[in-house]
Amino acid sequence: MRRYVEAIRKSGLSIYDPIDIGDPELWIPTPELERLLNEALMGVSLAGLPLQTRSKVVKEHVCKALGYPVPPSFRRARPRFPGQLFDTYTQKSNNLQVWNEKLAPTRRYVIIRVGEGDVITRVKVVTGETLALLDTTGTLTQKYQARLIPGEAKAELISGEDTDLLRPFVRHGVDLAFVASPVDHPRAGQLLPIREMFNRLQSLVGERFADIGYDQERNRGAALHRLVCQRLGYADYRDNGQFPDVRHQLLEVKLQTSPTIDLGLVRPDSEEALDVPKIEGQQIRHCDVRYALFYAVTDGENVTLTHLFLTTGERFFTRFPQFQGKVLNRKLQIPLPADFFND
C-alpha cells in the first residue's frame, strides 16, 4: 500500500496532474485510498479552526498522506483532487450535502467523520455510484433503471462468454478458497469464466434465508452476497461496500423482489473505466463487469430465490429493457446510514 505513496512522491506530480484510472503505479484504488487516509487522518484535531481553515488543513493532511507536495494554495478545481479523482467532505452529521453539481458516478468521495472534540475519527471513501445507492430522497439528478420479467427458465445465462477484453484473463477451474478474498483486486488467471460462474451459482435457485424486513434491503443483500461467495468457492465472506460486490471476480450481485432494477448513475454497458488496477496493461471497464440478478419472493419470514440471471454489463440491456428515472436538478442531500462509518 505504501508503494503508491512512494511512487507519487518520486514522480513529482501535483494533485492536479492527471493519472490514468487503474495505473498500476500511481492510481490509488479506492480500498487502499481509504486505508491510507485512515492511517494518516484518524486522531487529527480540528478544534478551534474556522470552517475555511479547517477545509484547508484537511486537504494539506490528505496531500501528505498520499505523497503529494502541498500546493501554496488550493485551486477551485472539480474535483478538488483531480489527479486521483476525488473530493473531500468533512462531516459532523450524517447528512451529506453535495452543492452545485451532480453526483459523478466514477468520482470518489472522501467523507471524513469528525467526532467529539473536533477530532477526526474515521474516513470512508466511496464512488458516486455507491452514494447514489444510499439516496432515498429522490434528489438525484439522474438514475438509470431497467425491468426484469422472469421467463420460464429458472436460470438464464444471457452472455455465454465474457467480453473480448476480459476473456484473455479468465481461467477454468480456479479454486478460489486458496487464491484470494472476495474483496481483493481482480488478477489475470484468477477470474472464473462467466459460464463456469453460472454453473456454480445456479444451484442457489430454491435457497431460502431469513427476511429481516423490507426496510433492511442492504442487509438482505448481504445475506445473498454471503451465499454467492460460498458457492463461488471462497473460504470466507467479505464485503467492503464497493462496486462491484465481489471485486475479485468483477461480479455485481442484485437481489430483486420487484421487476424494477435500480442501476444508479452508471449504465452497465458503459465503457467508462472501472476503479480497479489495470490487468496486464488493460483498463477494465464497467461493461466488463458480470451481473448476477436473483429474483426472489418473500412471505415476510423467508426470502426464496426463484430465478438467476447472469450477464456481462455489455449485454445487460439485451435482456433487461432500460428506462431512465426522473431527471431532477437541486442540491443533493444524502442521509448516510447510521453504520456508514463502521468497518
C-alpha positions in Angstrom: 0.0 0.0 0.0 2.8 2.4 0.8 4.3 1.8 -2.6 1.7 4.1 -4.1 2.8 6.9 -1.8 6.5 6.4 -2.7 5.7 6.3 -6.4 3.7 9.5 -6.2 6.4 11.2 -4.2 9.2 10.2 -6.6 7.0 11.2 -9.6 6.9 14.9 -8.6 3.3 15.0 -9.7 0.9 17.5 -8.2 -2.6 16.8 -7.1 -3.8 18.4 -10.3 -1.8 16.3 -12.8 -3.9 13.6 -14.5 -3.4 9.9 -13.8 -5.0 7.0 -15.8 -7.6 5.2 -13.7 -6.0 1.8 -12.9 -2.4 2.9 -13.5 -0.6 0.2 -11.5 2.0 2.6 -10.0 0.2 5.9 -9.5 -3.5 5.4 -9.3 -4.6 4.5 -5.8 -7.6 2.1 -5.8 -10.4 3.0 -3.5 -9.8 0.4 -0.8 -6.1 1.4 -0.5 -7.0 5.1 -0.6 -9.4 4.6 2.3 -6.8 2.7 4.4 -4.0 5.3 3.7 -6.3 8.2 4.7 -7.5 6.5 7.8 -3.9 5.8 8.9 -2.9 9.4 8.4 -6.0 11.4 9.4 -7.5 9.5 12.4 -6.7 11.4 15.5 -6.0 14.7 13.8 -7.6 17.6 15.8 -9.5 20.4 14.0 -10.5 22.0 17.3 -10.9 25.8 17.2 -10.4 26.1 13.4 -12.7 28.3 11.4 -14.6 26.3 8.6 -12.4 27.6 5.8 -9.2 27.0 7.6 -10.4 23.5 8.6 -11.0 22.6 5.0 -7.5 23.7 4.1 -5.9 21.8 6.9 -7.7 18.6 6.0 -6.6 18.9 2.4 -3.0 19.5 3.5 -3.1 16.3 5.6 -4.5 14.4 2.6 -1.7 15.6 0.3 1.0 14.5 2.8 -0.8 11.1 3.4 -0.6 10.3 -0.4 2.9 11.6 -1.1 1.8 14.8 -2.9 3.5 18.2 -2.3 1.2 20.6 -0.5 0.4 23.4 -3.0 0.9 27.1 -1.9 -2.9 27.4 -2.4 -5.7 25.1 -3.4 -7.4 25.8 -6.7 -11.1 25.7 -7.1 -10.9 22.6 -9.1 -13.7 20.0 -9.6 -13.0 17.5 -8.1 -10.7 19.1 -5.5 -8.1 16.4 -6.2 -8.3 15.9 -10.0 -5.3 13.5 -10.3 -6.9 10.9 -8.0 -10.4 11.9 -9.0 -11.8 12.7 -5.5 -13.5 15.3 -3.4 -13.2 15.7 0.4 -16.2 16.2 2.7 -15.7 16.8 6.4 -18.8 15.6 8.3 -20.1 16.0 11.9 -23.6 14.9 10.9 -24.9 12.0 8.8 -26.4 14.4 6.3 -24.0 14.7 3.3 -24.6 17.7 1.2 -23.2 18.0 -2.4 -23.6 21.5 -3.6 -24.0 22.9 -7.1 -23.2 19.8 -9.1 -24.4 16.3 -9.9 -23.0 13.2 -8.4 -20.4 11.9 -10.7 -20.5 8.1 -10.9 -16.8 7.4 -11.2 -15.6 10.2 -8.9 -14.5 9.2 -5.4 -16.0 11.0 -2.4 -13.7 11.1 0.7 -16.0 11.5 3.6 -14.3 12.4 6.9 -16.1 11.9 10.2 -15.3 14.4 12.9 -16.3 13.3 16.4 -16.3 14.8 19.9 -13.7 17.5 20.5 -13.5 18.1 16.7 -11.1 15.1 16.2 -11.2 13.0 13.0 -12.4 9.5 13.9 -12.9 7.8 10.6 -12.5 8.2 6.8 -14.8 6.5 4.3 -14.1 6.5 0.5 -16.9 5.7 -1.9 -17.7 6.4 -5.5 -20.6 8.5 -6.7 -22.2 5.2 -7.8 -22.2 3.9 -4.3 -23.5 7.2 -2.9 -26.4 7.0 -5.4 -27.5 3.7 -3.9 -27.8 5.3 -0.5 -30.0 8.1 -1.7 -33.6 7.6 -0.6 -34.7 11.3 -1.0 -35.3 11.3 -4.8 -32.9 14.2 -5.2 -30.5 12.5 -7.7 -30.1 14.2 -11.0 -30.2 11.0 -13.0 -31.0 7.4 -12.2 -31.0 4.5 -14.6 -33.4 1.7 -14.2 -34.3 -1.5 -16.1 -37.1 -4.0 -16.0 -36.8 -7.7 -15.1 -39.6 -10.0 -16.3 -38.8 -13.6 -15.4 -39.4 -16.3 -18.1 -40.0 -20.0 -17.9 -36.3 -20.9 -17.3 -35.2 -20.7 -13.6 -31.7 -19.9 -14.6 -30.6 -17.9 -17.7 -27.1 -17.3 -18.9 -27.5 -14.2 -21.0 -23.9 -13.9 -22.1 -22.3 -17.2 -23.0 -18.8 -15.6 -23.0 -17.1 -12.7 -21.3 -16.3 -9.5 -23.1 -13.4 -9.6 -25.6 -11.3 -7.5 -23.3 -11.8 -9.8 -20.2 -11.6 -13.2 -22.0 -7.8 -13.5 -22.0 -7.7 -13.1 -18.3 -10.2 -15.8 -17.2 -9.2 -19.4 -16.3 -11.3 -22.5 -15.8 -11.3 -24.5 -12.5 -9.8 -21.8 -10.2 -10.0 -22.9 -6.6 -10.9 -19.6 -5.0 -10.5 -20.9 -1.5 -6.7 -20.9 -1.9 -6.4 -17.9 -4.2 -7.8 -14.7 -2.7 -10.6 -12.9 -0.8 -13.8 -11.7 -2.5 -12.7 -8.0 -1.9 -9.2 -8.4 -3.5 -8.5 -6.8 -6.8 -9.1 -9.0 -9.9 -6.0 -10.6 -11.4 -5.2 -12.5 -14.6 -5.7 -16.2 -14.2 -7.9 -15.8 -11.1 -11.2 -14.8 -12.9 -13.7 -17.6 -13.5 -15.2 -17.6 -17.0 -18.8 -16.4 -16.9 -20.2 -19.8 -17.9 -18.4 -21.5 -15.0 -19.6 -18.8 -12.7 -23.1 -19.6 -13.9 -22.7 -23.3 -13.2 -21.5 -22.6 -9.6 -24.3 -20.1 -8.9 -27.4 -21.7 -10.4 -27.7 -24.2 -7.5 -28.7 -21.2 -5.4 -32.1 -21.1 -7.0 -34.5 -22.5 -4.4 -32.4 -21.4 -1.5 -34.1 -19.5 1.4 -32.8 -17.1 4.0 -34.5 -15.1 6.8 -36.3 -12.0 5.7 -35.3 -9.3 8.1 -37.7 -6.7 6.7 -38.4 -4.7 3.6 -36.6 -1.7 5.1 -33.5 -3.8 5.6 -32.6 -4.1 1.9 -28.9 -3.7 2.4 -28.8 -6.5 5.0 -30.9 -8.8 2.8 -28.5 -8.2 0.0 -25.6 -9.0 2.4 -27.2 -12.4 3.1 -27.4 -13.2 -0.6 -23.8 -11.9 -1.1 -22.6 -14.3 1.6 -24.3 -17.3 -0.2 -22.8 -16.2 -3.5 -19.3 -16.1 -2.0 -19.8 -19.6 -0.6 -21.0 -21.1 -3.9 -18.2 -19.5 -5.9 -15.8 -21.3 -3.5 -14.3 -18.6 -1.4 -13.0 -19.6 2.1 -14.6 -16.6 3.7 -17.1 -13.8 3.1 -16.1 -10.2 3.0 -17.9 -7.0 1.8 -16.3 -3.6 1.7 -19.3 -1.8 0.2 -17.6 -1.1 -3.0 -18.7 -1.8 -6.6 -18.7 -4.5 -7.8 -19.8 -6.6 -4.8 -17.4 -9.4 -5.5 -14.5 -7.3 -6.7 -12.1 -10.2 -7.2 -14.5 -11.7 -9.8 -15.8 -8.4 -11.2 -19.2 -9.6 -10.1 -22.1 -7.4 -9.1 -24.9 -9.2 -7.2 -28.5 -7.9 -7.1 -31.5 -9.2 -5.2 -34.8 -8.4 -6.9 -38.2 -8.8 -5.2 -39.8 -6.5 -7.8 -39.4 -6.1 -11.6 -37.6 -2.7 -11.3 -33.8 -2.9 -11.3 -32.2 0.2 -9.8 -28.9 0.8 -11.6 -27.9 4.1 -10.1 -25.8 6.6 -12.1 -23.9 4.2 -14.5 -25.3 2.1 -17.3 -24.0 -1.4 -17.1 -22.9 -1.2 -20.7 -20.8 1.9 -20.1 -17.2 1.8 -21.4 -16.0 4.2 -18.7 -13.0 3.0 -16.7 -13.6 0.9 -13.6 -11.7 1.8 -10.4 -9.6 -1.3 -10.3 -5.9 -1.7 -11.2 -5.2 -2.5 -14.9 -4.8 -6.2 -15.7 -1.7 -6.8 -17.8 -1.9 -3.2 -19.0 -5.6 -3.4 -19.9 -8.0 -0.9 -18.3 -11.2 -2.7 -17.1 -14.4 -1.0 -17.9 -17.9 -1.1 -16.4 -19.2 -3.1 -19.3 -16.7 -5.9 -18.4 -18.4 -6.5 -15.0 -20.6 -9.6 -14.6 -24.1 -9.1 -13.2 -25.8 -11.9 -11.2 -29.5 -11.0 -10.7 -31.5 -13.1 -8.3 -35.3 -12.8 -8.5 -37.0 -13.7 -5.2 -40.3 -13.9 -3.4 -40.9 -13.3 0.3 -43.6 -14.4 2.7 -42.4 -11.9 5.3 -40.4 -14.5 7.2 -38.2 -16.0 4.5 -36.8 -14.9 1.1 -36.8 -17.6 -1.5 -34.6 -17.3 -4.6 -36.7 -18.3 -7.6 -34.6 -17.2 -10.7 -31.0 -16.5 -11.6 -29.9 -14.3 -14.5 -26.2 -13.9 -15.3 -24.9 -11.4 -17.9 -22.0 -9.1 -18.7 -22.6 -5.4 -18.5 -22.0 -5.2 -22.2 -25.1 -7.4 -22.9 -27.2 -6.3 -19.9 -29.8 -4.4 -21.9 -30.3 -7.2 -24.4 -32.4 -9.0 -21.7 -33.5 -6.2 -19.4 -35.2 -3.2 -21.1 -33.8 0.1 -19.8 -35.7 3.2 -18.8 -34.5 6.4 -17.2 -35.9 7.7 -13.9 -36.9 11.2 -13.3 -34.4 14.0 -14.1 -34.2 16.5 -11.2 -31.9 19.4 -10.5 -31.4 20.5 -7.0 -29.0 20.4 -4.1 -28.2 16.8 -3.2 -28.8 15.9 0.5 -28.0 12.2 1.1 -28.7 10.8 4.6 -25.8 8.4 5.4 -26.8 5.2 7.2 -26.1 5.0 10.9 -23.5 2.3 10.2 -21.8 4.1 7.3 -18.5 4.6 9.0 -18.4 1.2 10.6 -15.8 -1.3 9.4 
